[in-house]
Amino acid sequence: MILLLIIFLNLQECWTSVGDRSFVFQKCLETCLKSNCTDMNVFFSRQPYYLQLLHWDCSSECRYYCMWKTVDAFQKDGLPIPQFNGKWPFIRILGIQEPASTLFSLGNAACCLGIFYLRSRILPRVHMFYVWHVVAIVSLNAWICSIIFHTRDFDITEKLDYYFAFSVVCINIWAFLCRVLGTKRYIQTGIFSVIILGIYIKHIHYLHYVKLDYGYNMQVNVIFGIVNTLCWSVWAILKNKQQSYSWKCLFTMVSLSSLLLLELLDFPPLFWVLDAHAFWHAGTIPLAILWTR
């Protein structure tokens, strides 16, 4: 009894979702693993090459199959569509786990190539010329990680998506400081650059080595996102008379803030493909084009 008490007191809290802890899912998964995952050579000989390429092993195939069997069971009983491991059920296309979010992330990555549009219209001597190159590279890297994560959700792809998503927020605050201070003020710009880089490294260190805290990560991103929005919005309002194009900056910032409300919505994906997160990625594409202009 003492041993059981010690074990109980040292148990760590673990969160699952309704779908993956249901009896239907657990029973289906147990049966599937026993029936299909004893001989891996037979399993891989039957599996399409593109699924092997995306690392859909026997266990993940069983989970995918049992996910839909559980969804069918819930719907027949008139119960709400369940989540599985914190995510809604999505139909995979060519092995891609979240096809809509992957496609829209690809669209956002393509928008980063707008740096070539900028290069054709701005001379290198303009003080923000190379700043926007850095922003484009950092943003492109983040969207590539988003594409990989939505294609296949692994521990490492999830972490990279979170890590580099925050880098986009930080780099845009850095770009604002460069825009206001000027790139020729090396000391002031350098100090703020070091501070922003230090904050970013500290945040990633905490997530990677201390705790991958989703709530904390969201709070930090929201706070820095608000700072970025306020800074650029105030700048756009103050510069409206001298620089007529600044309305594009203000419109982009206000629209991004509005689109963030989609992240607060939580509904089963339409056609098993489009969820609130996919709509968020879709909405940022036209805004990225406007921001570049």
C-alpha positions, 0 to 999 in steps of 0.5 A: 500500500505504501509503494502504491501511494508513492507511485500515485503521488509521483504520477505526472499529469497527462492530457489526452482527447476524447477520441483517442481515450474512447473505448472504440478507439482503444479496442480498434487500435489494439486489434489493428496492431496485433493483426497488421504490425507483426510482420513489417516486411509484409506491411511495407510491401503493401504500402504505397511508396509516398506513404513510406516516404512520409513515415506512415508506419504501421502504428500511425496507419492503425491510428489513422484507420481507427480515428475514422472508425471512432468518428463513425461510431460517435456520429452514429450515436449522435455524439459530437465529433471528437478530437484525437491527441488535441487535433480534429480528424483530417482526411489525408491527401497523398499522405499529407496530414493537414492538406489545407493548412499545408497548401496555404502555408505553401502560399505564404512561403511563396509570398516571401519571394516578394523580396524580388518585387522589392529588389526591382523597385528599390535601390540597394542604397535605401537604408531598409533594403537589406533589412527586408531581405533578412525579414524575407529569409526568416519568414520563408524559413518559418513557413517552410517549417509550417509546411513540414509540420502540417504535412506530418505532425511529429514531435520535432516538426511541431517544435520547429513550427513553434520555434520559428513562428515566434521568429517572424514576430521578433523579426518584424519588431526588429524591422520596425526599430530599424525603420524608426531608428535608421540602420546608420545608428549602429549603437542604438540599432545594435543594442535593440537587436541584441535585446530582441535576439536575447529574448528569442533565444531565452524563449526557445531555450525554455520551450526546448529544455525546460517545458514545451508549454503551449499556453506560455508560448501562446501568451508570449506570441500574443504579447509580442504580436500586440506590440508589433501591431501597435508599433506599425499601426501608430507609425502608419497613422503618423506617416499618413500625410507624408507617405500615402502608402502607409494605409497598406501598413495599417490595413495589414496590421488591423486585418492580421489582428482580426484574423487572429480571432480565428485561432480562438474558434474551434470547430470540426473541419469543413469537408474534413479539410478546412478548420479555423487554423487553415482559414487563418493561413489562407487569410494571411496570403493576400495580406502578405502581398499587400504588406510587400507592396 
